Amino acid sequence: MQVHKYDVVIVGAGGAGMRAAIESGQRARTAVLTKLYPTRSHTGAAQGGMCAALANVEEDNWEWHTFDTIKGGDYLVDQDAAEVMAKEAIDAVLDLEKMGLPFNRTPEGRIDQRRFGGHTRDHGKAPVRRACYAADRTGHMILQTLYQNCVKHNVEFYNEYYVLDLLTVEEDAVREDGTPFKQKRVAGVVSYDLASGELHVFQAKSVVFASGGAGKVFKTTSNAHTLTGDGMGIAFRRGIPLEDMEFFQFHPTGLAGLGILLSEAARGEGAILRNSEGERFMERYAPTIKDLAPRDIVARSMANEVREGRGCGPNKDYVLLDLTHLEPAHIDAKLPDITEFARTYLGVEPYTEPVPVFPTAHYAMGGIPTNITTEVLQDNDTVVPGLYAAGEVACVSVHGSNRLGTNSLLDINVFGKRAGIAAAEYAKTADFVELPENPEAFTIQLLDVARNANGTEKVSAIRKELQDTMDANMQVFRTADTLNQVLKDIESFEERYTRINVQDKGKRFNLDLLEAVELGFLLELARVMTVAALHREESRGGHFREDFPDRDDEKFMKHSMAYKEDHAPADGSAEEAIAGVRLATKPVVFTRYEPMVRKY
């Protein structure tokens, strides 16, 4: 085992991690640990754009952006966080432009902007062009630009170092009301070097989690195979709660049967959703902004069309995205990648044929709870000194119960920057926390148990069955019966997980071993998501309970906080455990916008 000492350690090298590294690397000695080569991170798959009220194409302002974010999130958004993001969005885009990102341009040379779902002017009166973009490969361009600037600033990367544990110590502390409690402090992380199979302990004054989402709990997903929720799972196992995990976004336009994403930019450029009767059905569900309604509304509308028998294809199990009325030259200029996806994966020519699409698991609104300075919370009021999180792994609750399109690329840049600055500033005055005795012990046990397992169960089979039950029972529509079925299935999977067989017993590039570890995270997170969904007896944003179809502000205008049962808060705020998860709540932050019925 090797021990390294850095002021700041950043876990993850996607957009949030590298944006944090650019800031931290100029202020403190910084290391970035990533289980992928940085430019393979999933930020590169984001297509449509990054929003900011630049008003380059038509009138816009940050207050309208704030309102759209809050309304789009079905009022579960913390409004102070939404204001921060909308205000700082303009500088975030201009920062990227100065770093060299090649945005599309207007004839006058300004950054071009296009329409996207849920983006409106005058507090919902009409669509507005707010999404800044680089064709339909904006995330790819952001990732490349950030990596080049990390190289420019001599950021130290540890590529293919898979972080498996967070090191914390507990200290006696006293709250403002005089009550004693155990405060966690961060000491570092433990990582596994894929190339050698060796463990490395990174002692750090501050740690930033920016490790991405957990879409691989679902079968049909736009997420890459690496998005297994490692950061969320590590934090949860170490006593950090997870916030709003029941809210998962299903992007409306995944390629039918595959889940590969077709950007909302297609609808922003004029593409239309049609059912088997050729009807533009979104006119019935969202008469004002139609196909550009927020993603939760569009996804449910599509699923409802299929359920009511208006689906397309031999099995009537998808709807159609129609671009045939658009000029081929316009499609090639603005949407080159997604049209190529349709040709490659479905054999469909978008110039002349509509493309089969159906909702695909896309984005976790929940995650590690943070405040607006990205400090991680160990309960509603107490931060973990030295621990920060940004991007999809985090829940500053800027997305509430449903994220608006293009707010993800904005989130990683605004809060990634904030995390890098905050972590470095903390490290300037903080001391290193002494490492626990045998800091690698938990990770050695985790790996040895999996590597030496000689059971009969295949990791791939359990993972597939988990994804199947999540797709069938925890997707766009949910009920108590379907959710209880998921919990019953997970209980079975966890028992089978104790009898897995990892065939590769070696150390170097042992991907069999890592897939076994990742399955452990997926099972844990699927359980947390399902328990939180069962507890929330209402429908809001990406969480739709058919047995409770209405939004219930009186009982559920509050965030869910899920704790591992043996780490639940001692103040009695958490309810009885379900499947090893205790749920507490946290109030939503309101500033100026009172909850209203969402109409589009």
GIFENNOR-V975516 format. One line per field, one symbol per residue. ss: DSSP state (a for helix, b for strand, c for the rest). phi: phi as a letter, one per 20 degrees, with the letter a starting at -180 (. if undefined). A space follows every 50 residues. Layout:
BEGIN
ss: ???
phi: ???
END
This chain:
BEGIN
ss: cbbbbbbbbbbcccaaaaaaaaaaaccccbbbbbcccaaacaaaaccccb bccccccccccaaaaaaaaaaaccccccaaaaaaaaaaaaaaaaaaaaac ccccbcccccbcbbbbbbbbbccccbbbbbbbcccccaaaaaaaaaaaaa aacccbbbbcbbbbbbbbbbbbbbcccccbbbbbbbbbbbbbbcccccbb bbbbbbbbbcccccaaacccbccccccccaaaaaaaaccccbbccccbbb bbbbbcccccbcccaaaacccbbbcccccccaaaaccccaaaccaaaaaa aaaaaaaccccbcccccbbbbbcccccaaaaaaacaaaaaaaaaaacccc ccccbbbbbbbbbbccbbbbccccbbbcccccbbbbbbbccccbbccccc ccccccaaaaaaaaaaaaaaaaaaaaaaacccccccccccaaaaaaaaaa accbccbcaaaaaaaaaaaaaaaccccbcaaaaaaaaaaaaaaaaaaccb bcccccccccaaaaaaaaaaaaaaaaaaaaaaaaaccccbccbcbccbcc ccaaaacbbbbbbbaaaccccccccccbccbbbbbbbccccccccccccc
phi: .dddccfcdddocefffffffffffecbfccddbecfgfeffgfefdfrc eaeflfdbgabffffgffffffelmefffffffgfffeffffffgffffo feffcfgeneffccfbgnecdllofafceceebcldcffgfffffffgff fgelfeddfldefcbdeccdcfbcffenefbeeecedqcdcdeffdmeec edebfbcdebenecfffdfebefffeedmgfffffffenefddlffeced ffdeggndnffdgggfffeofcecefemfefffeebfedlfdfgffffff ffffgffendfdngdldbdddddfeefgfffffdcfffffgfffedmdef gccfdfcbgcgcbefeqffcefemffeebgddeegndcbbnffdcemedl eaefgmffffgfefefffffffffffffdeefefffflfegffgfgffff fefcfdeegfffgfffffffffccefdcbgffffffffffgfffffffcf cefeeedelefgfffffffgffffffffgffffffeebdblfdcefecfd fcffeceaeecedfgecffeenfeegfdlncddcccffedccdefcffcc
END
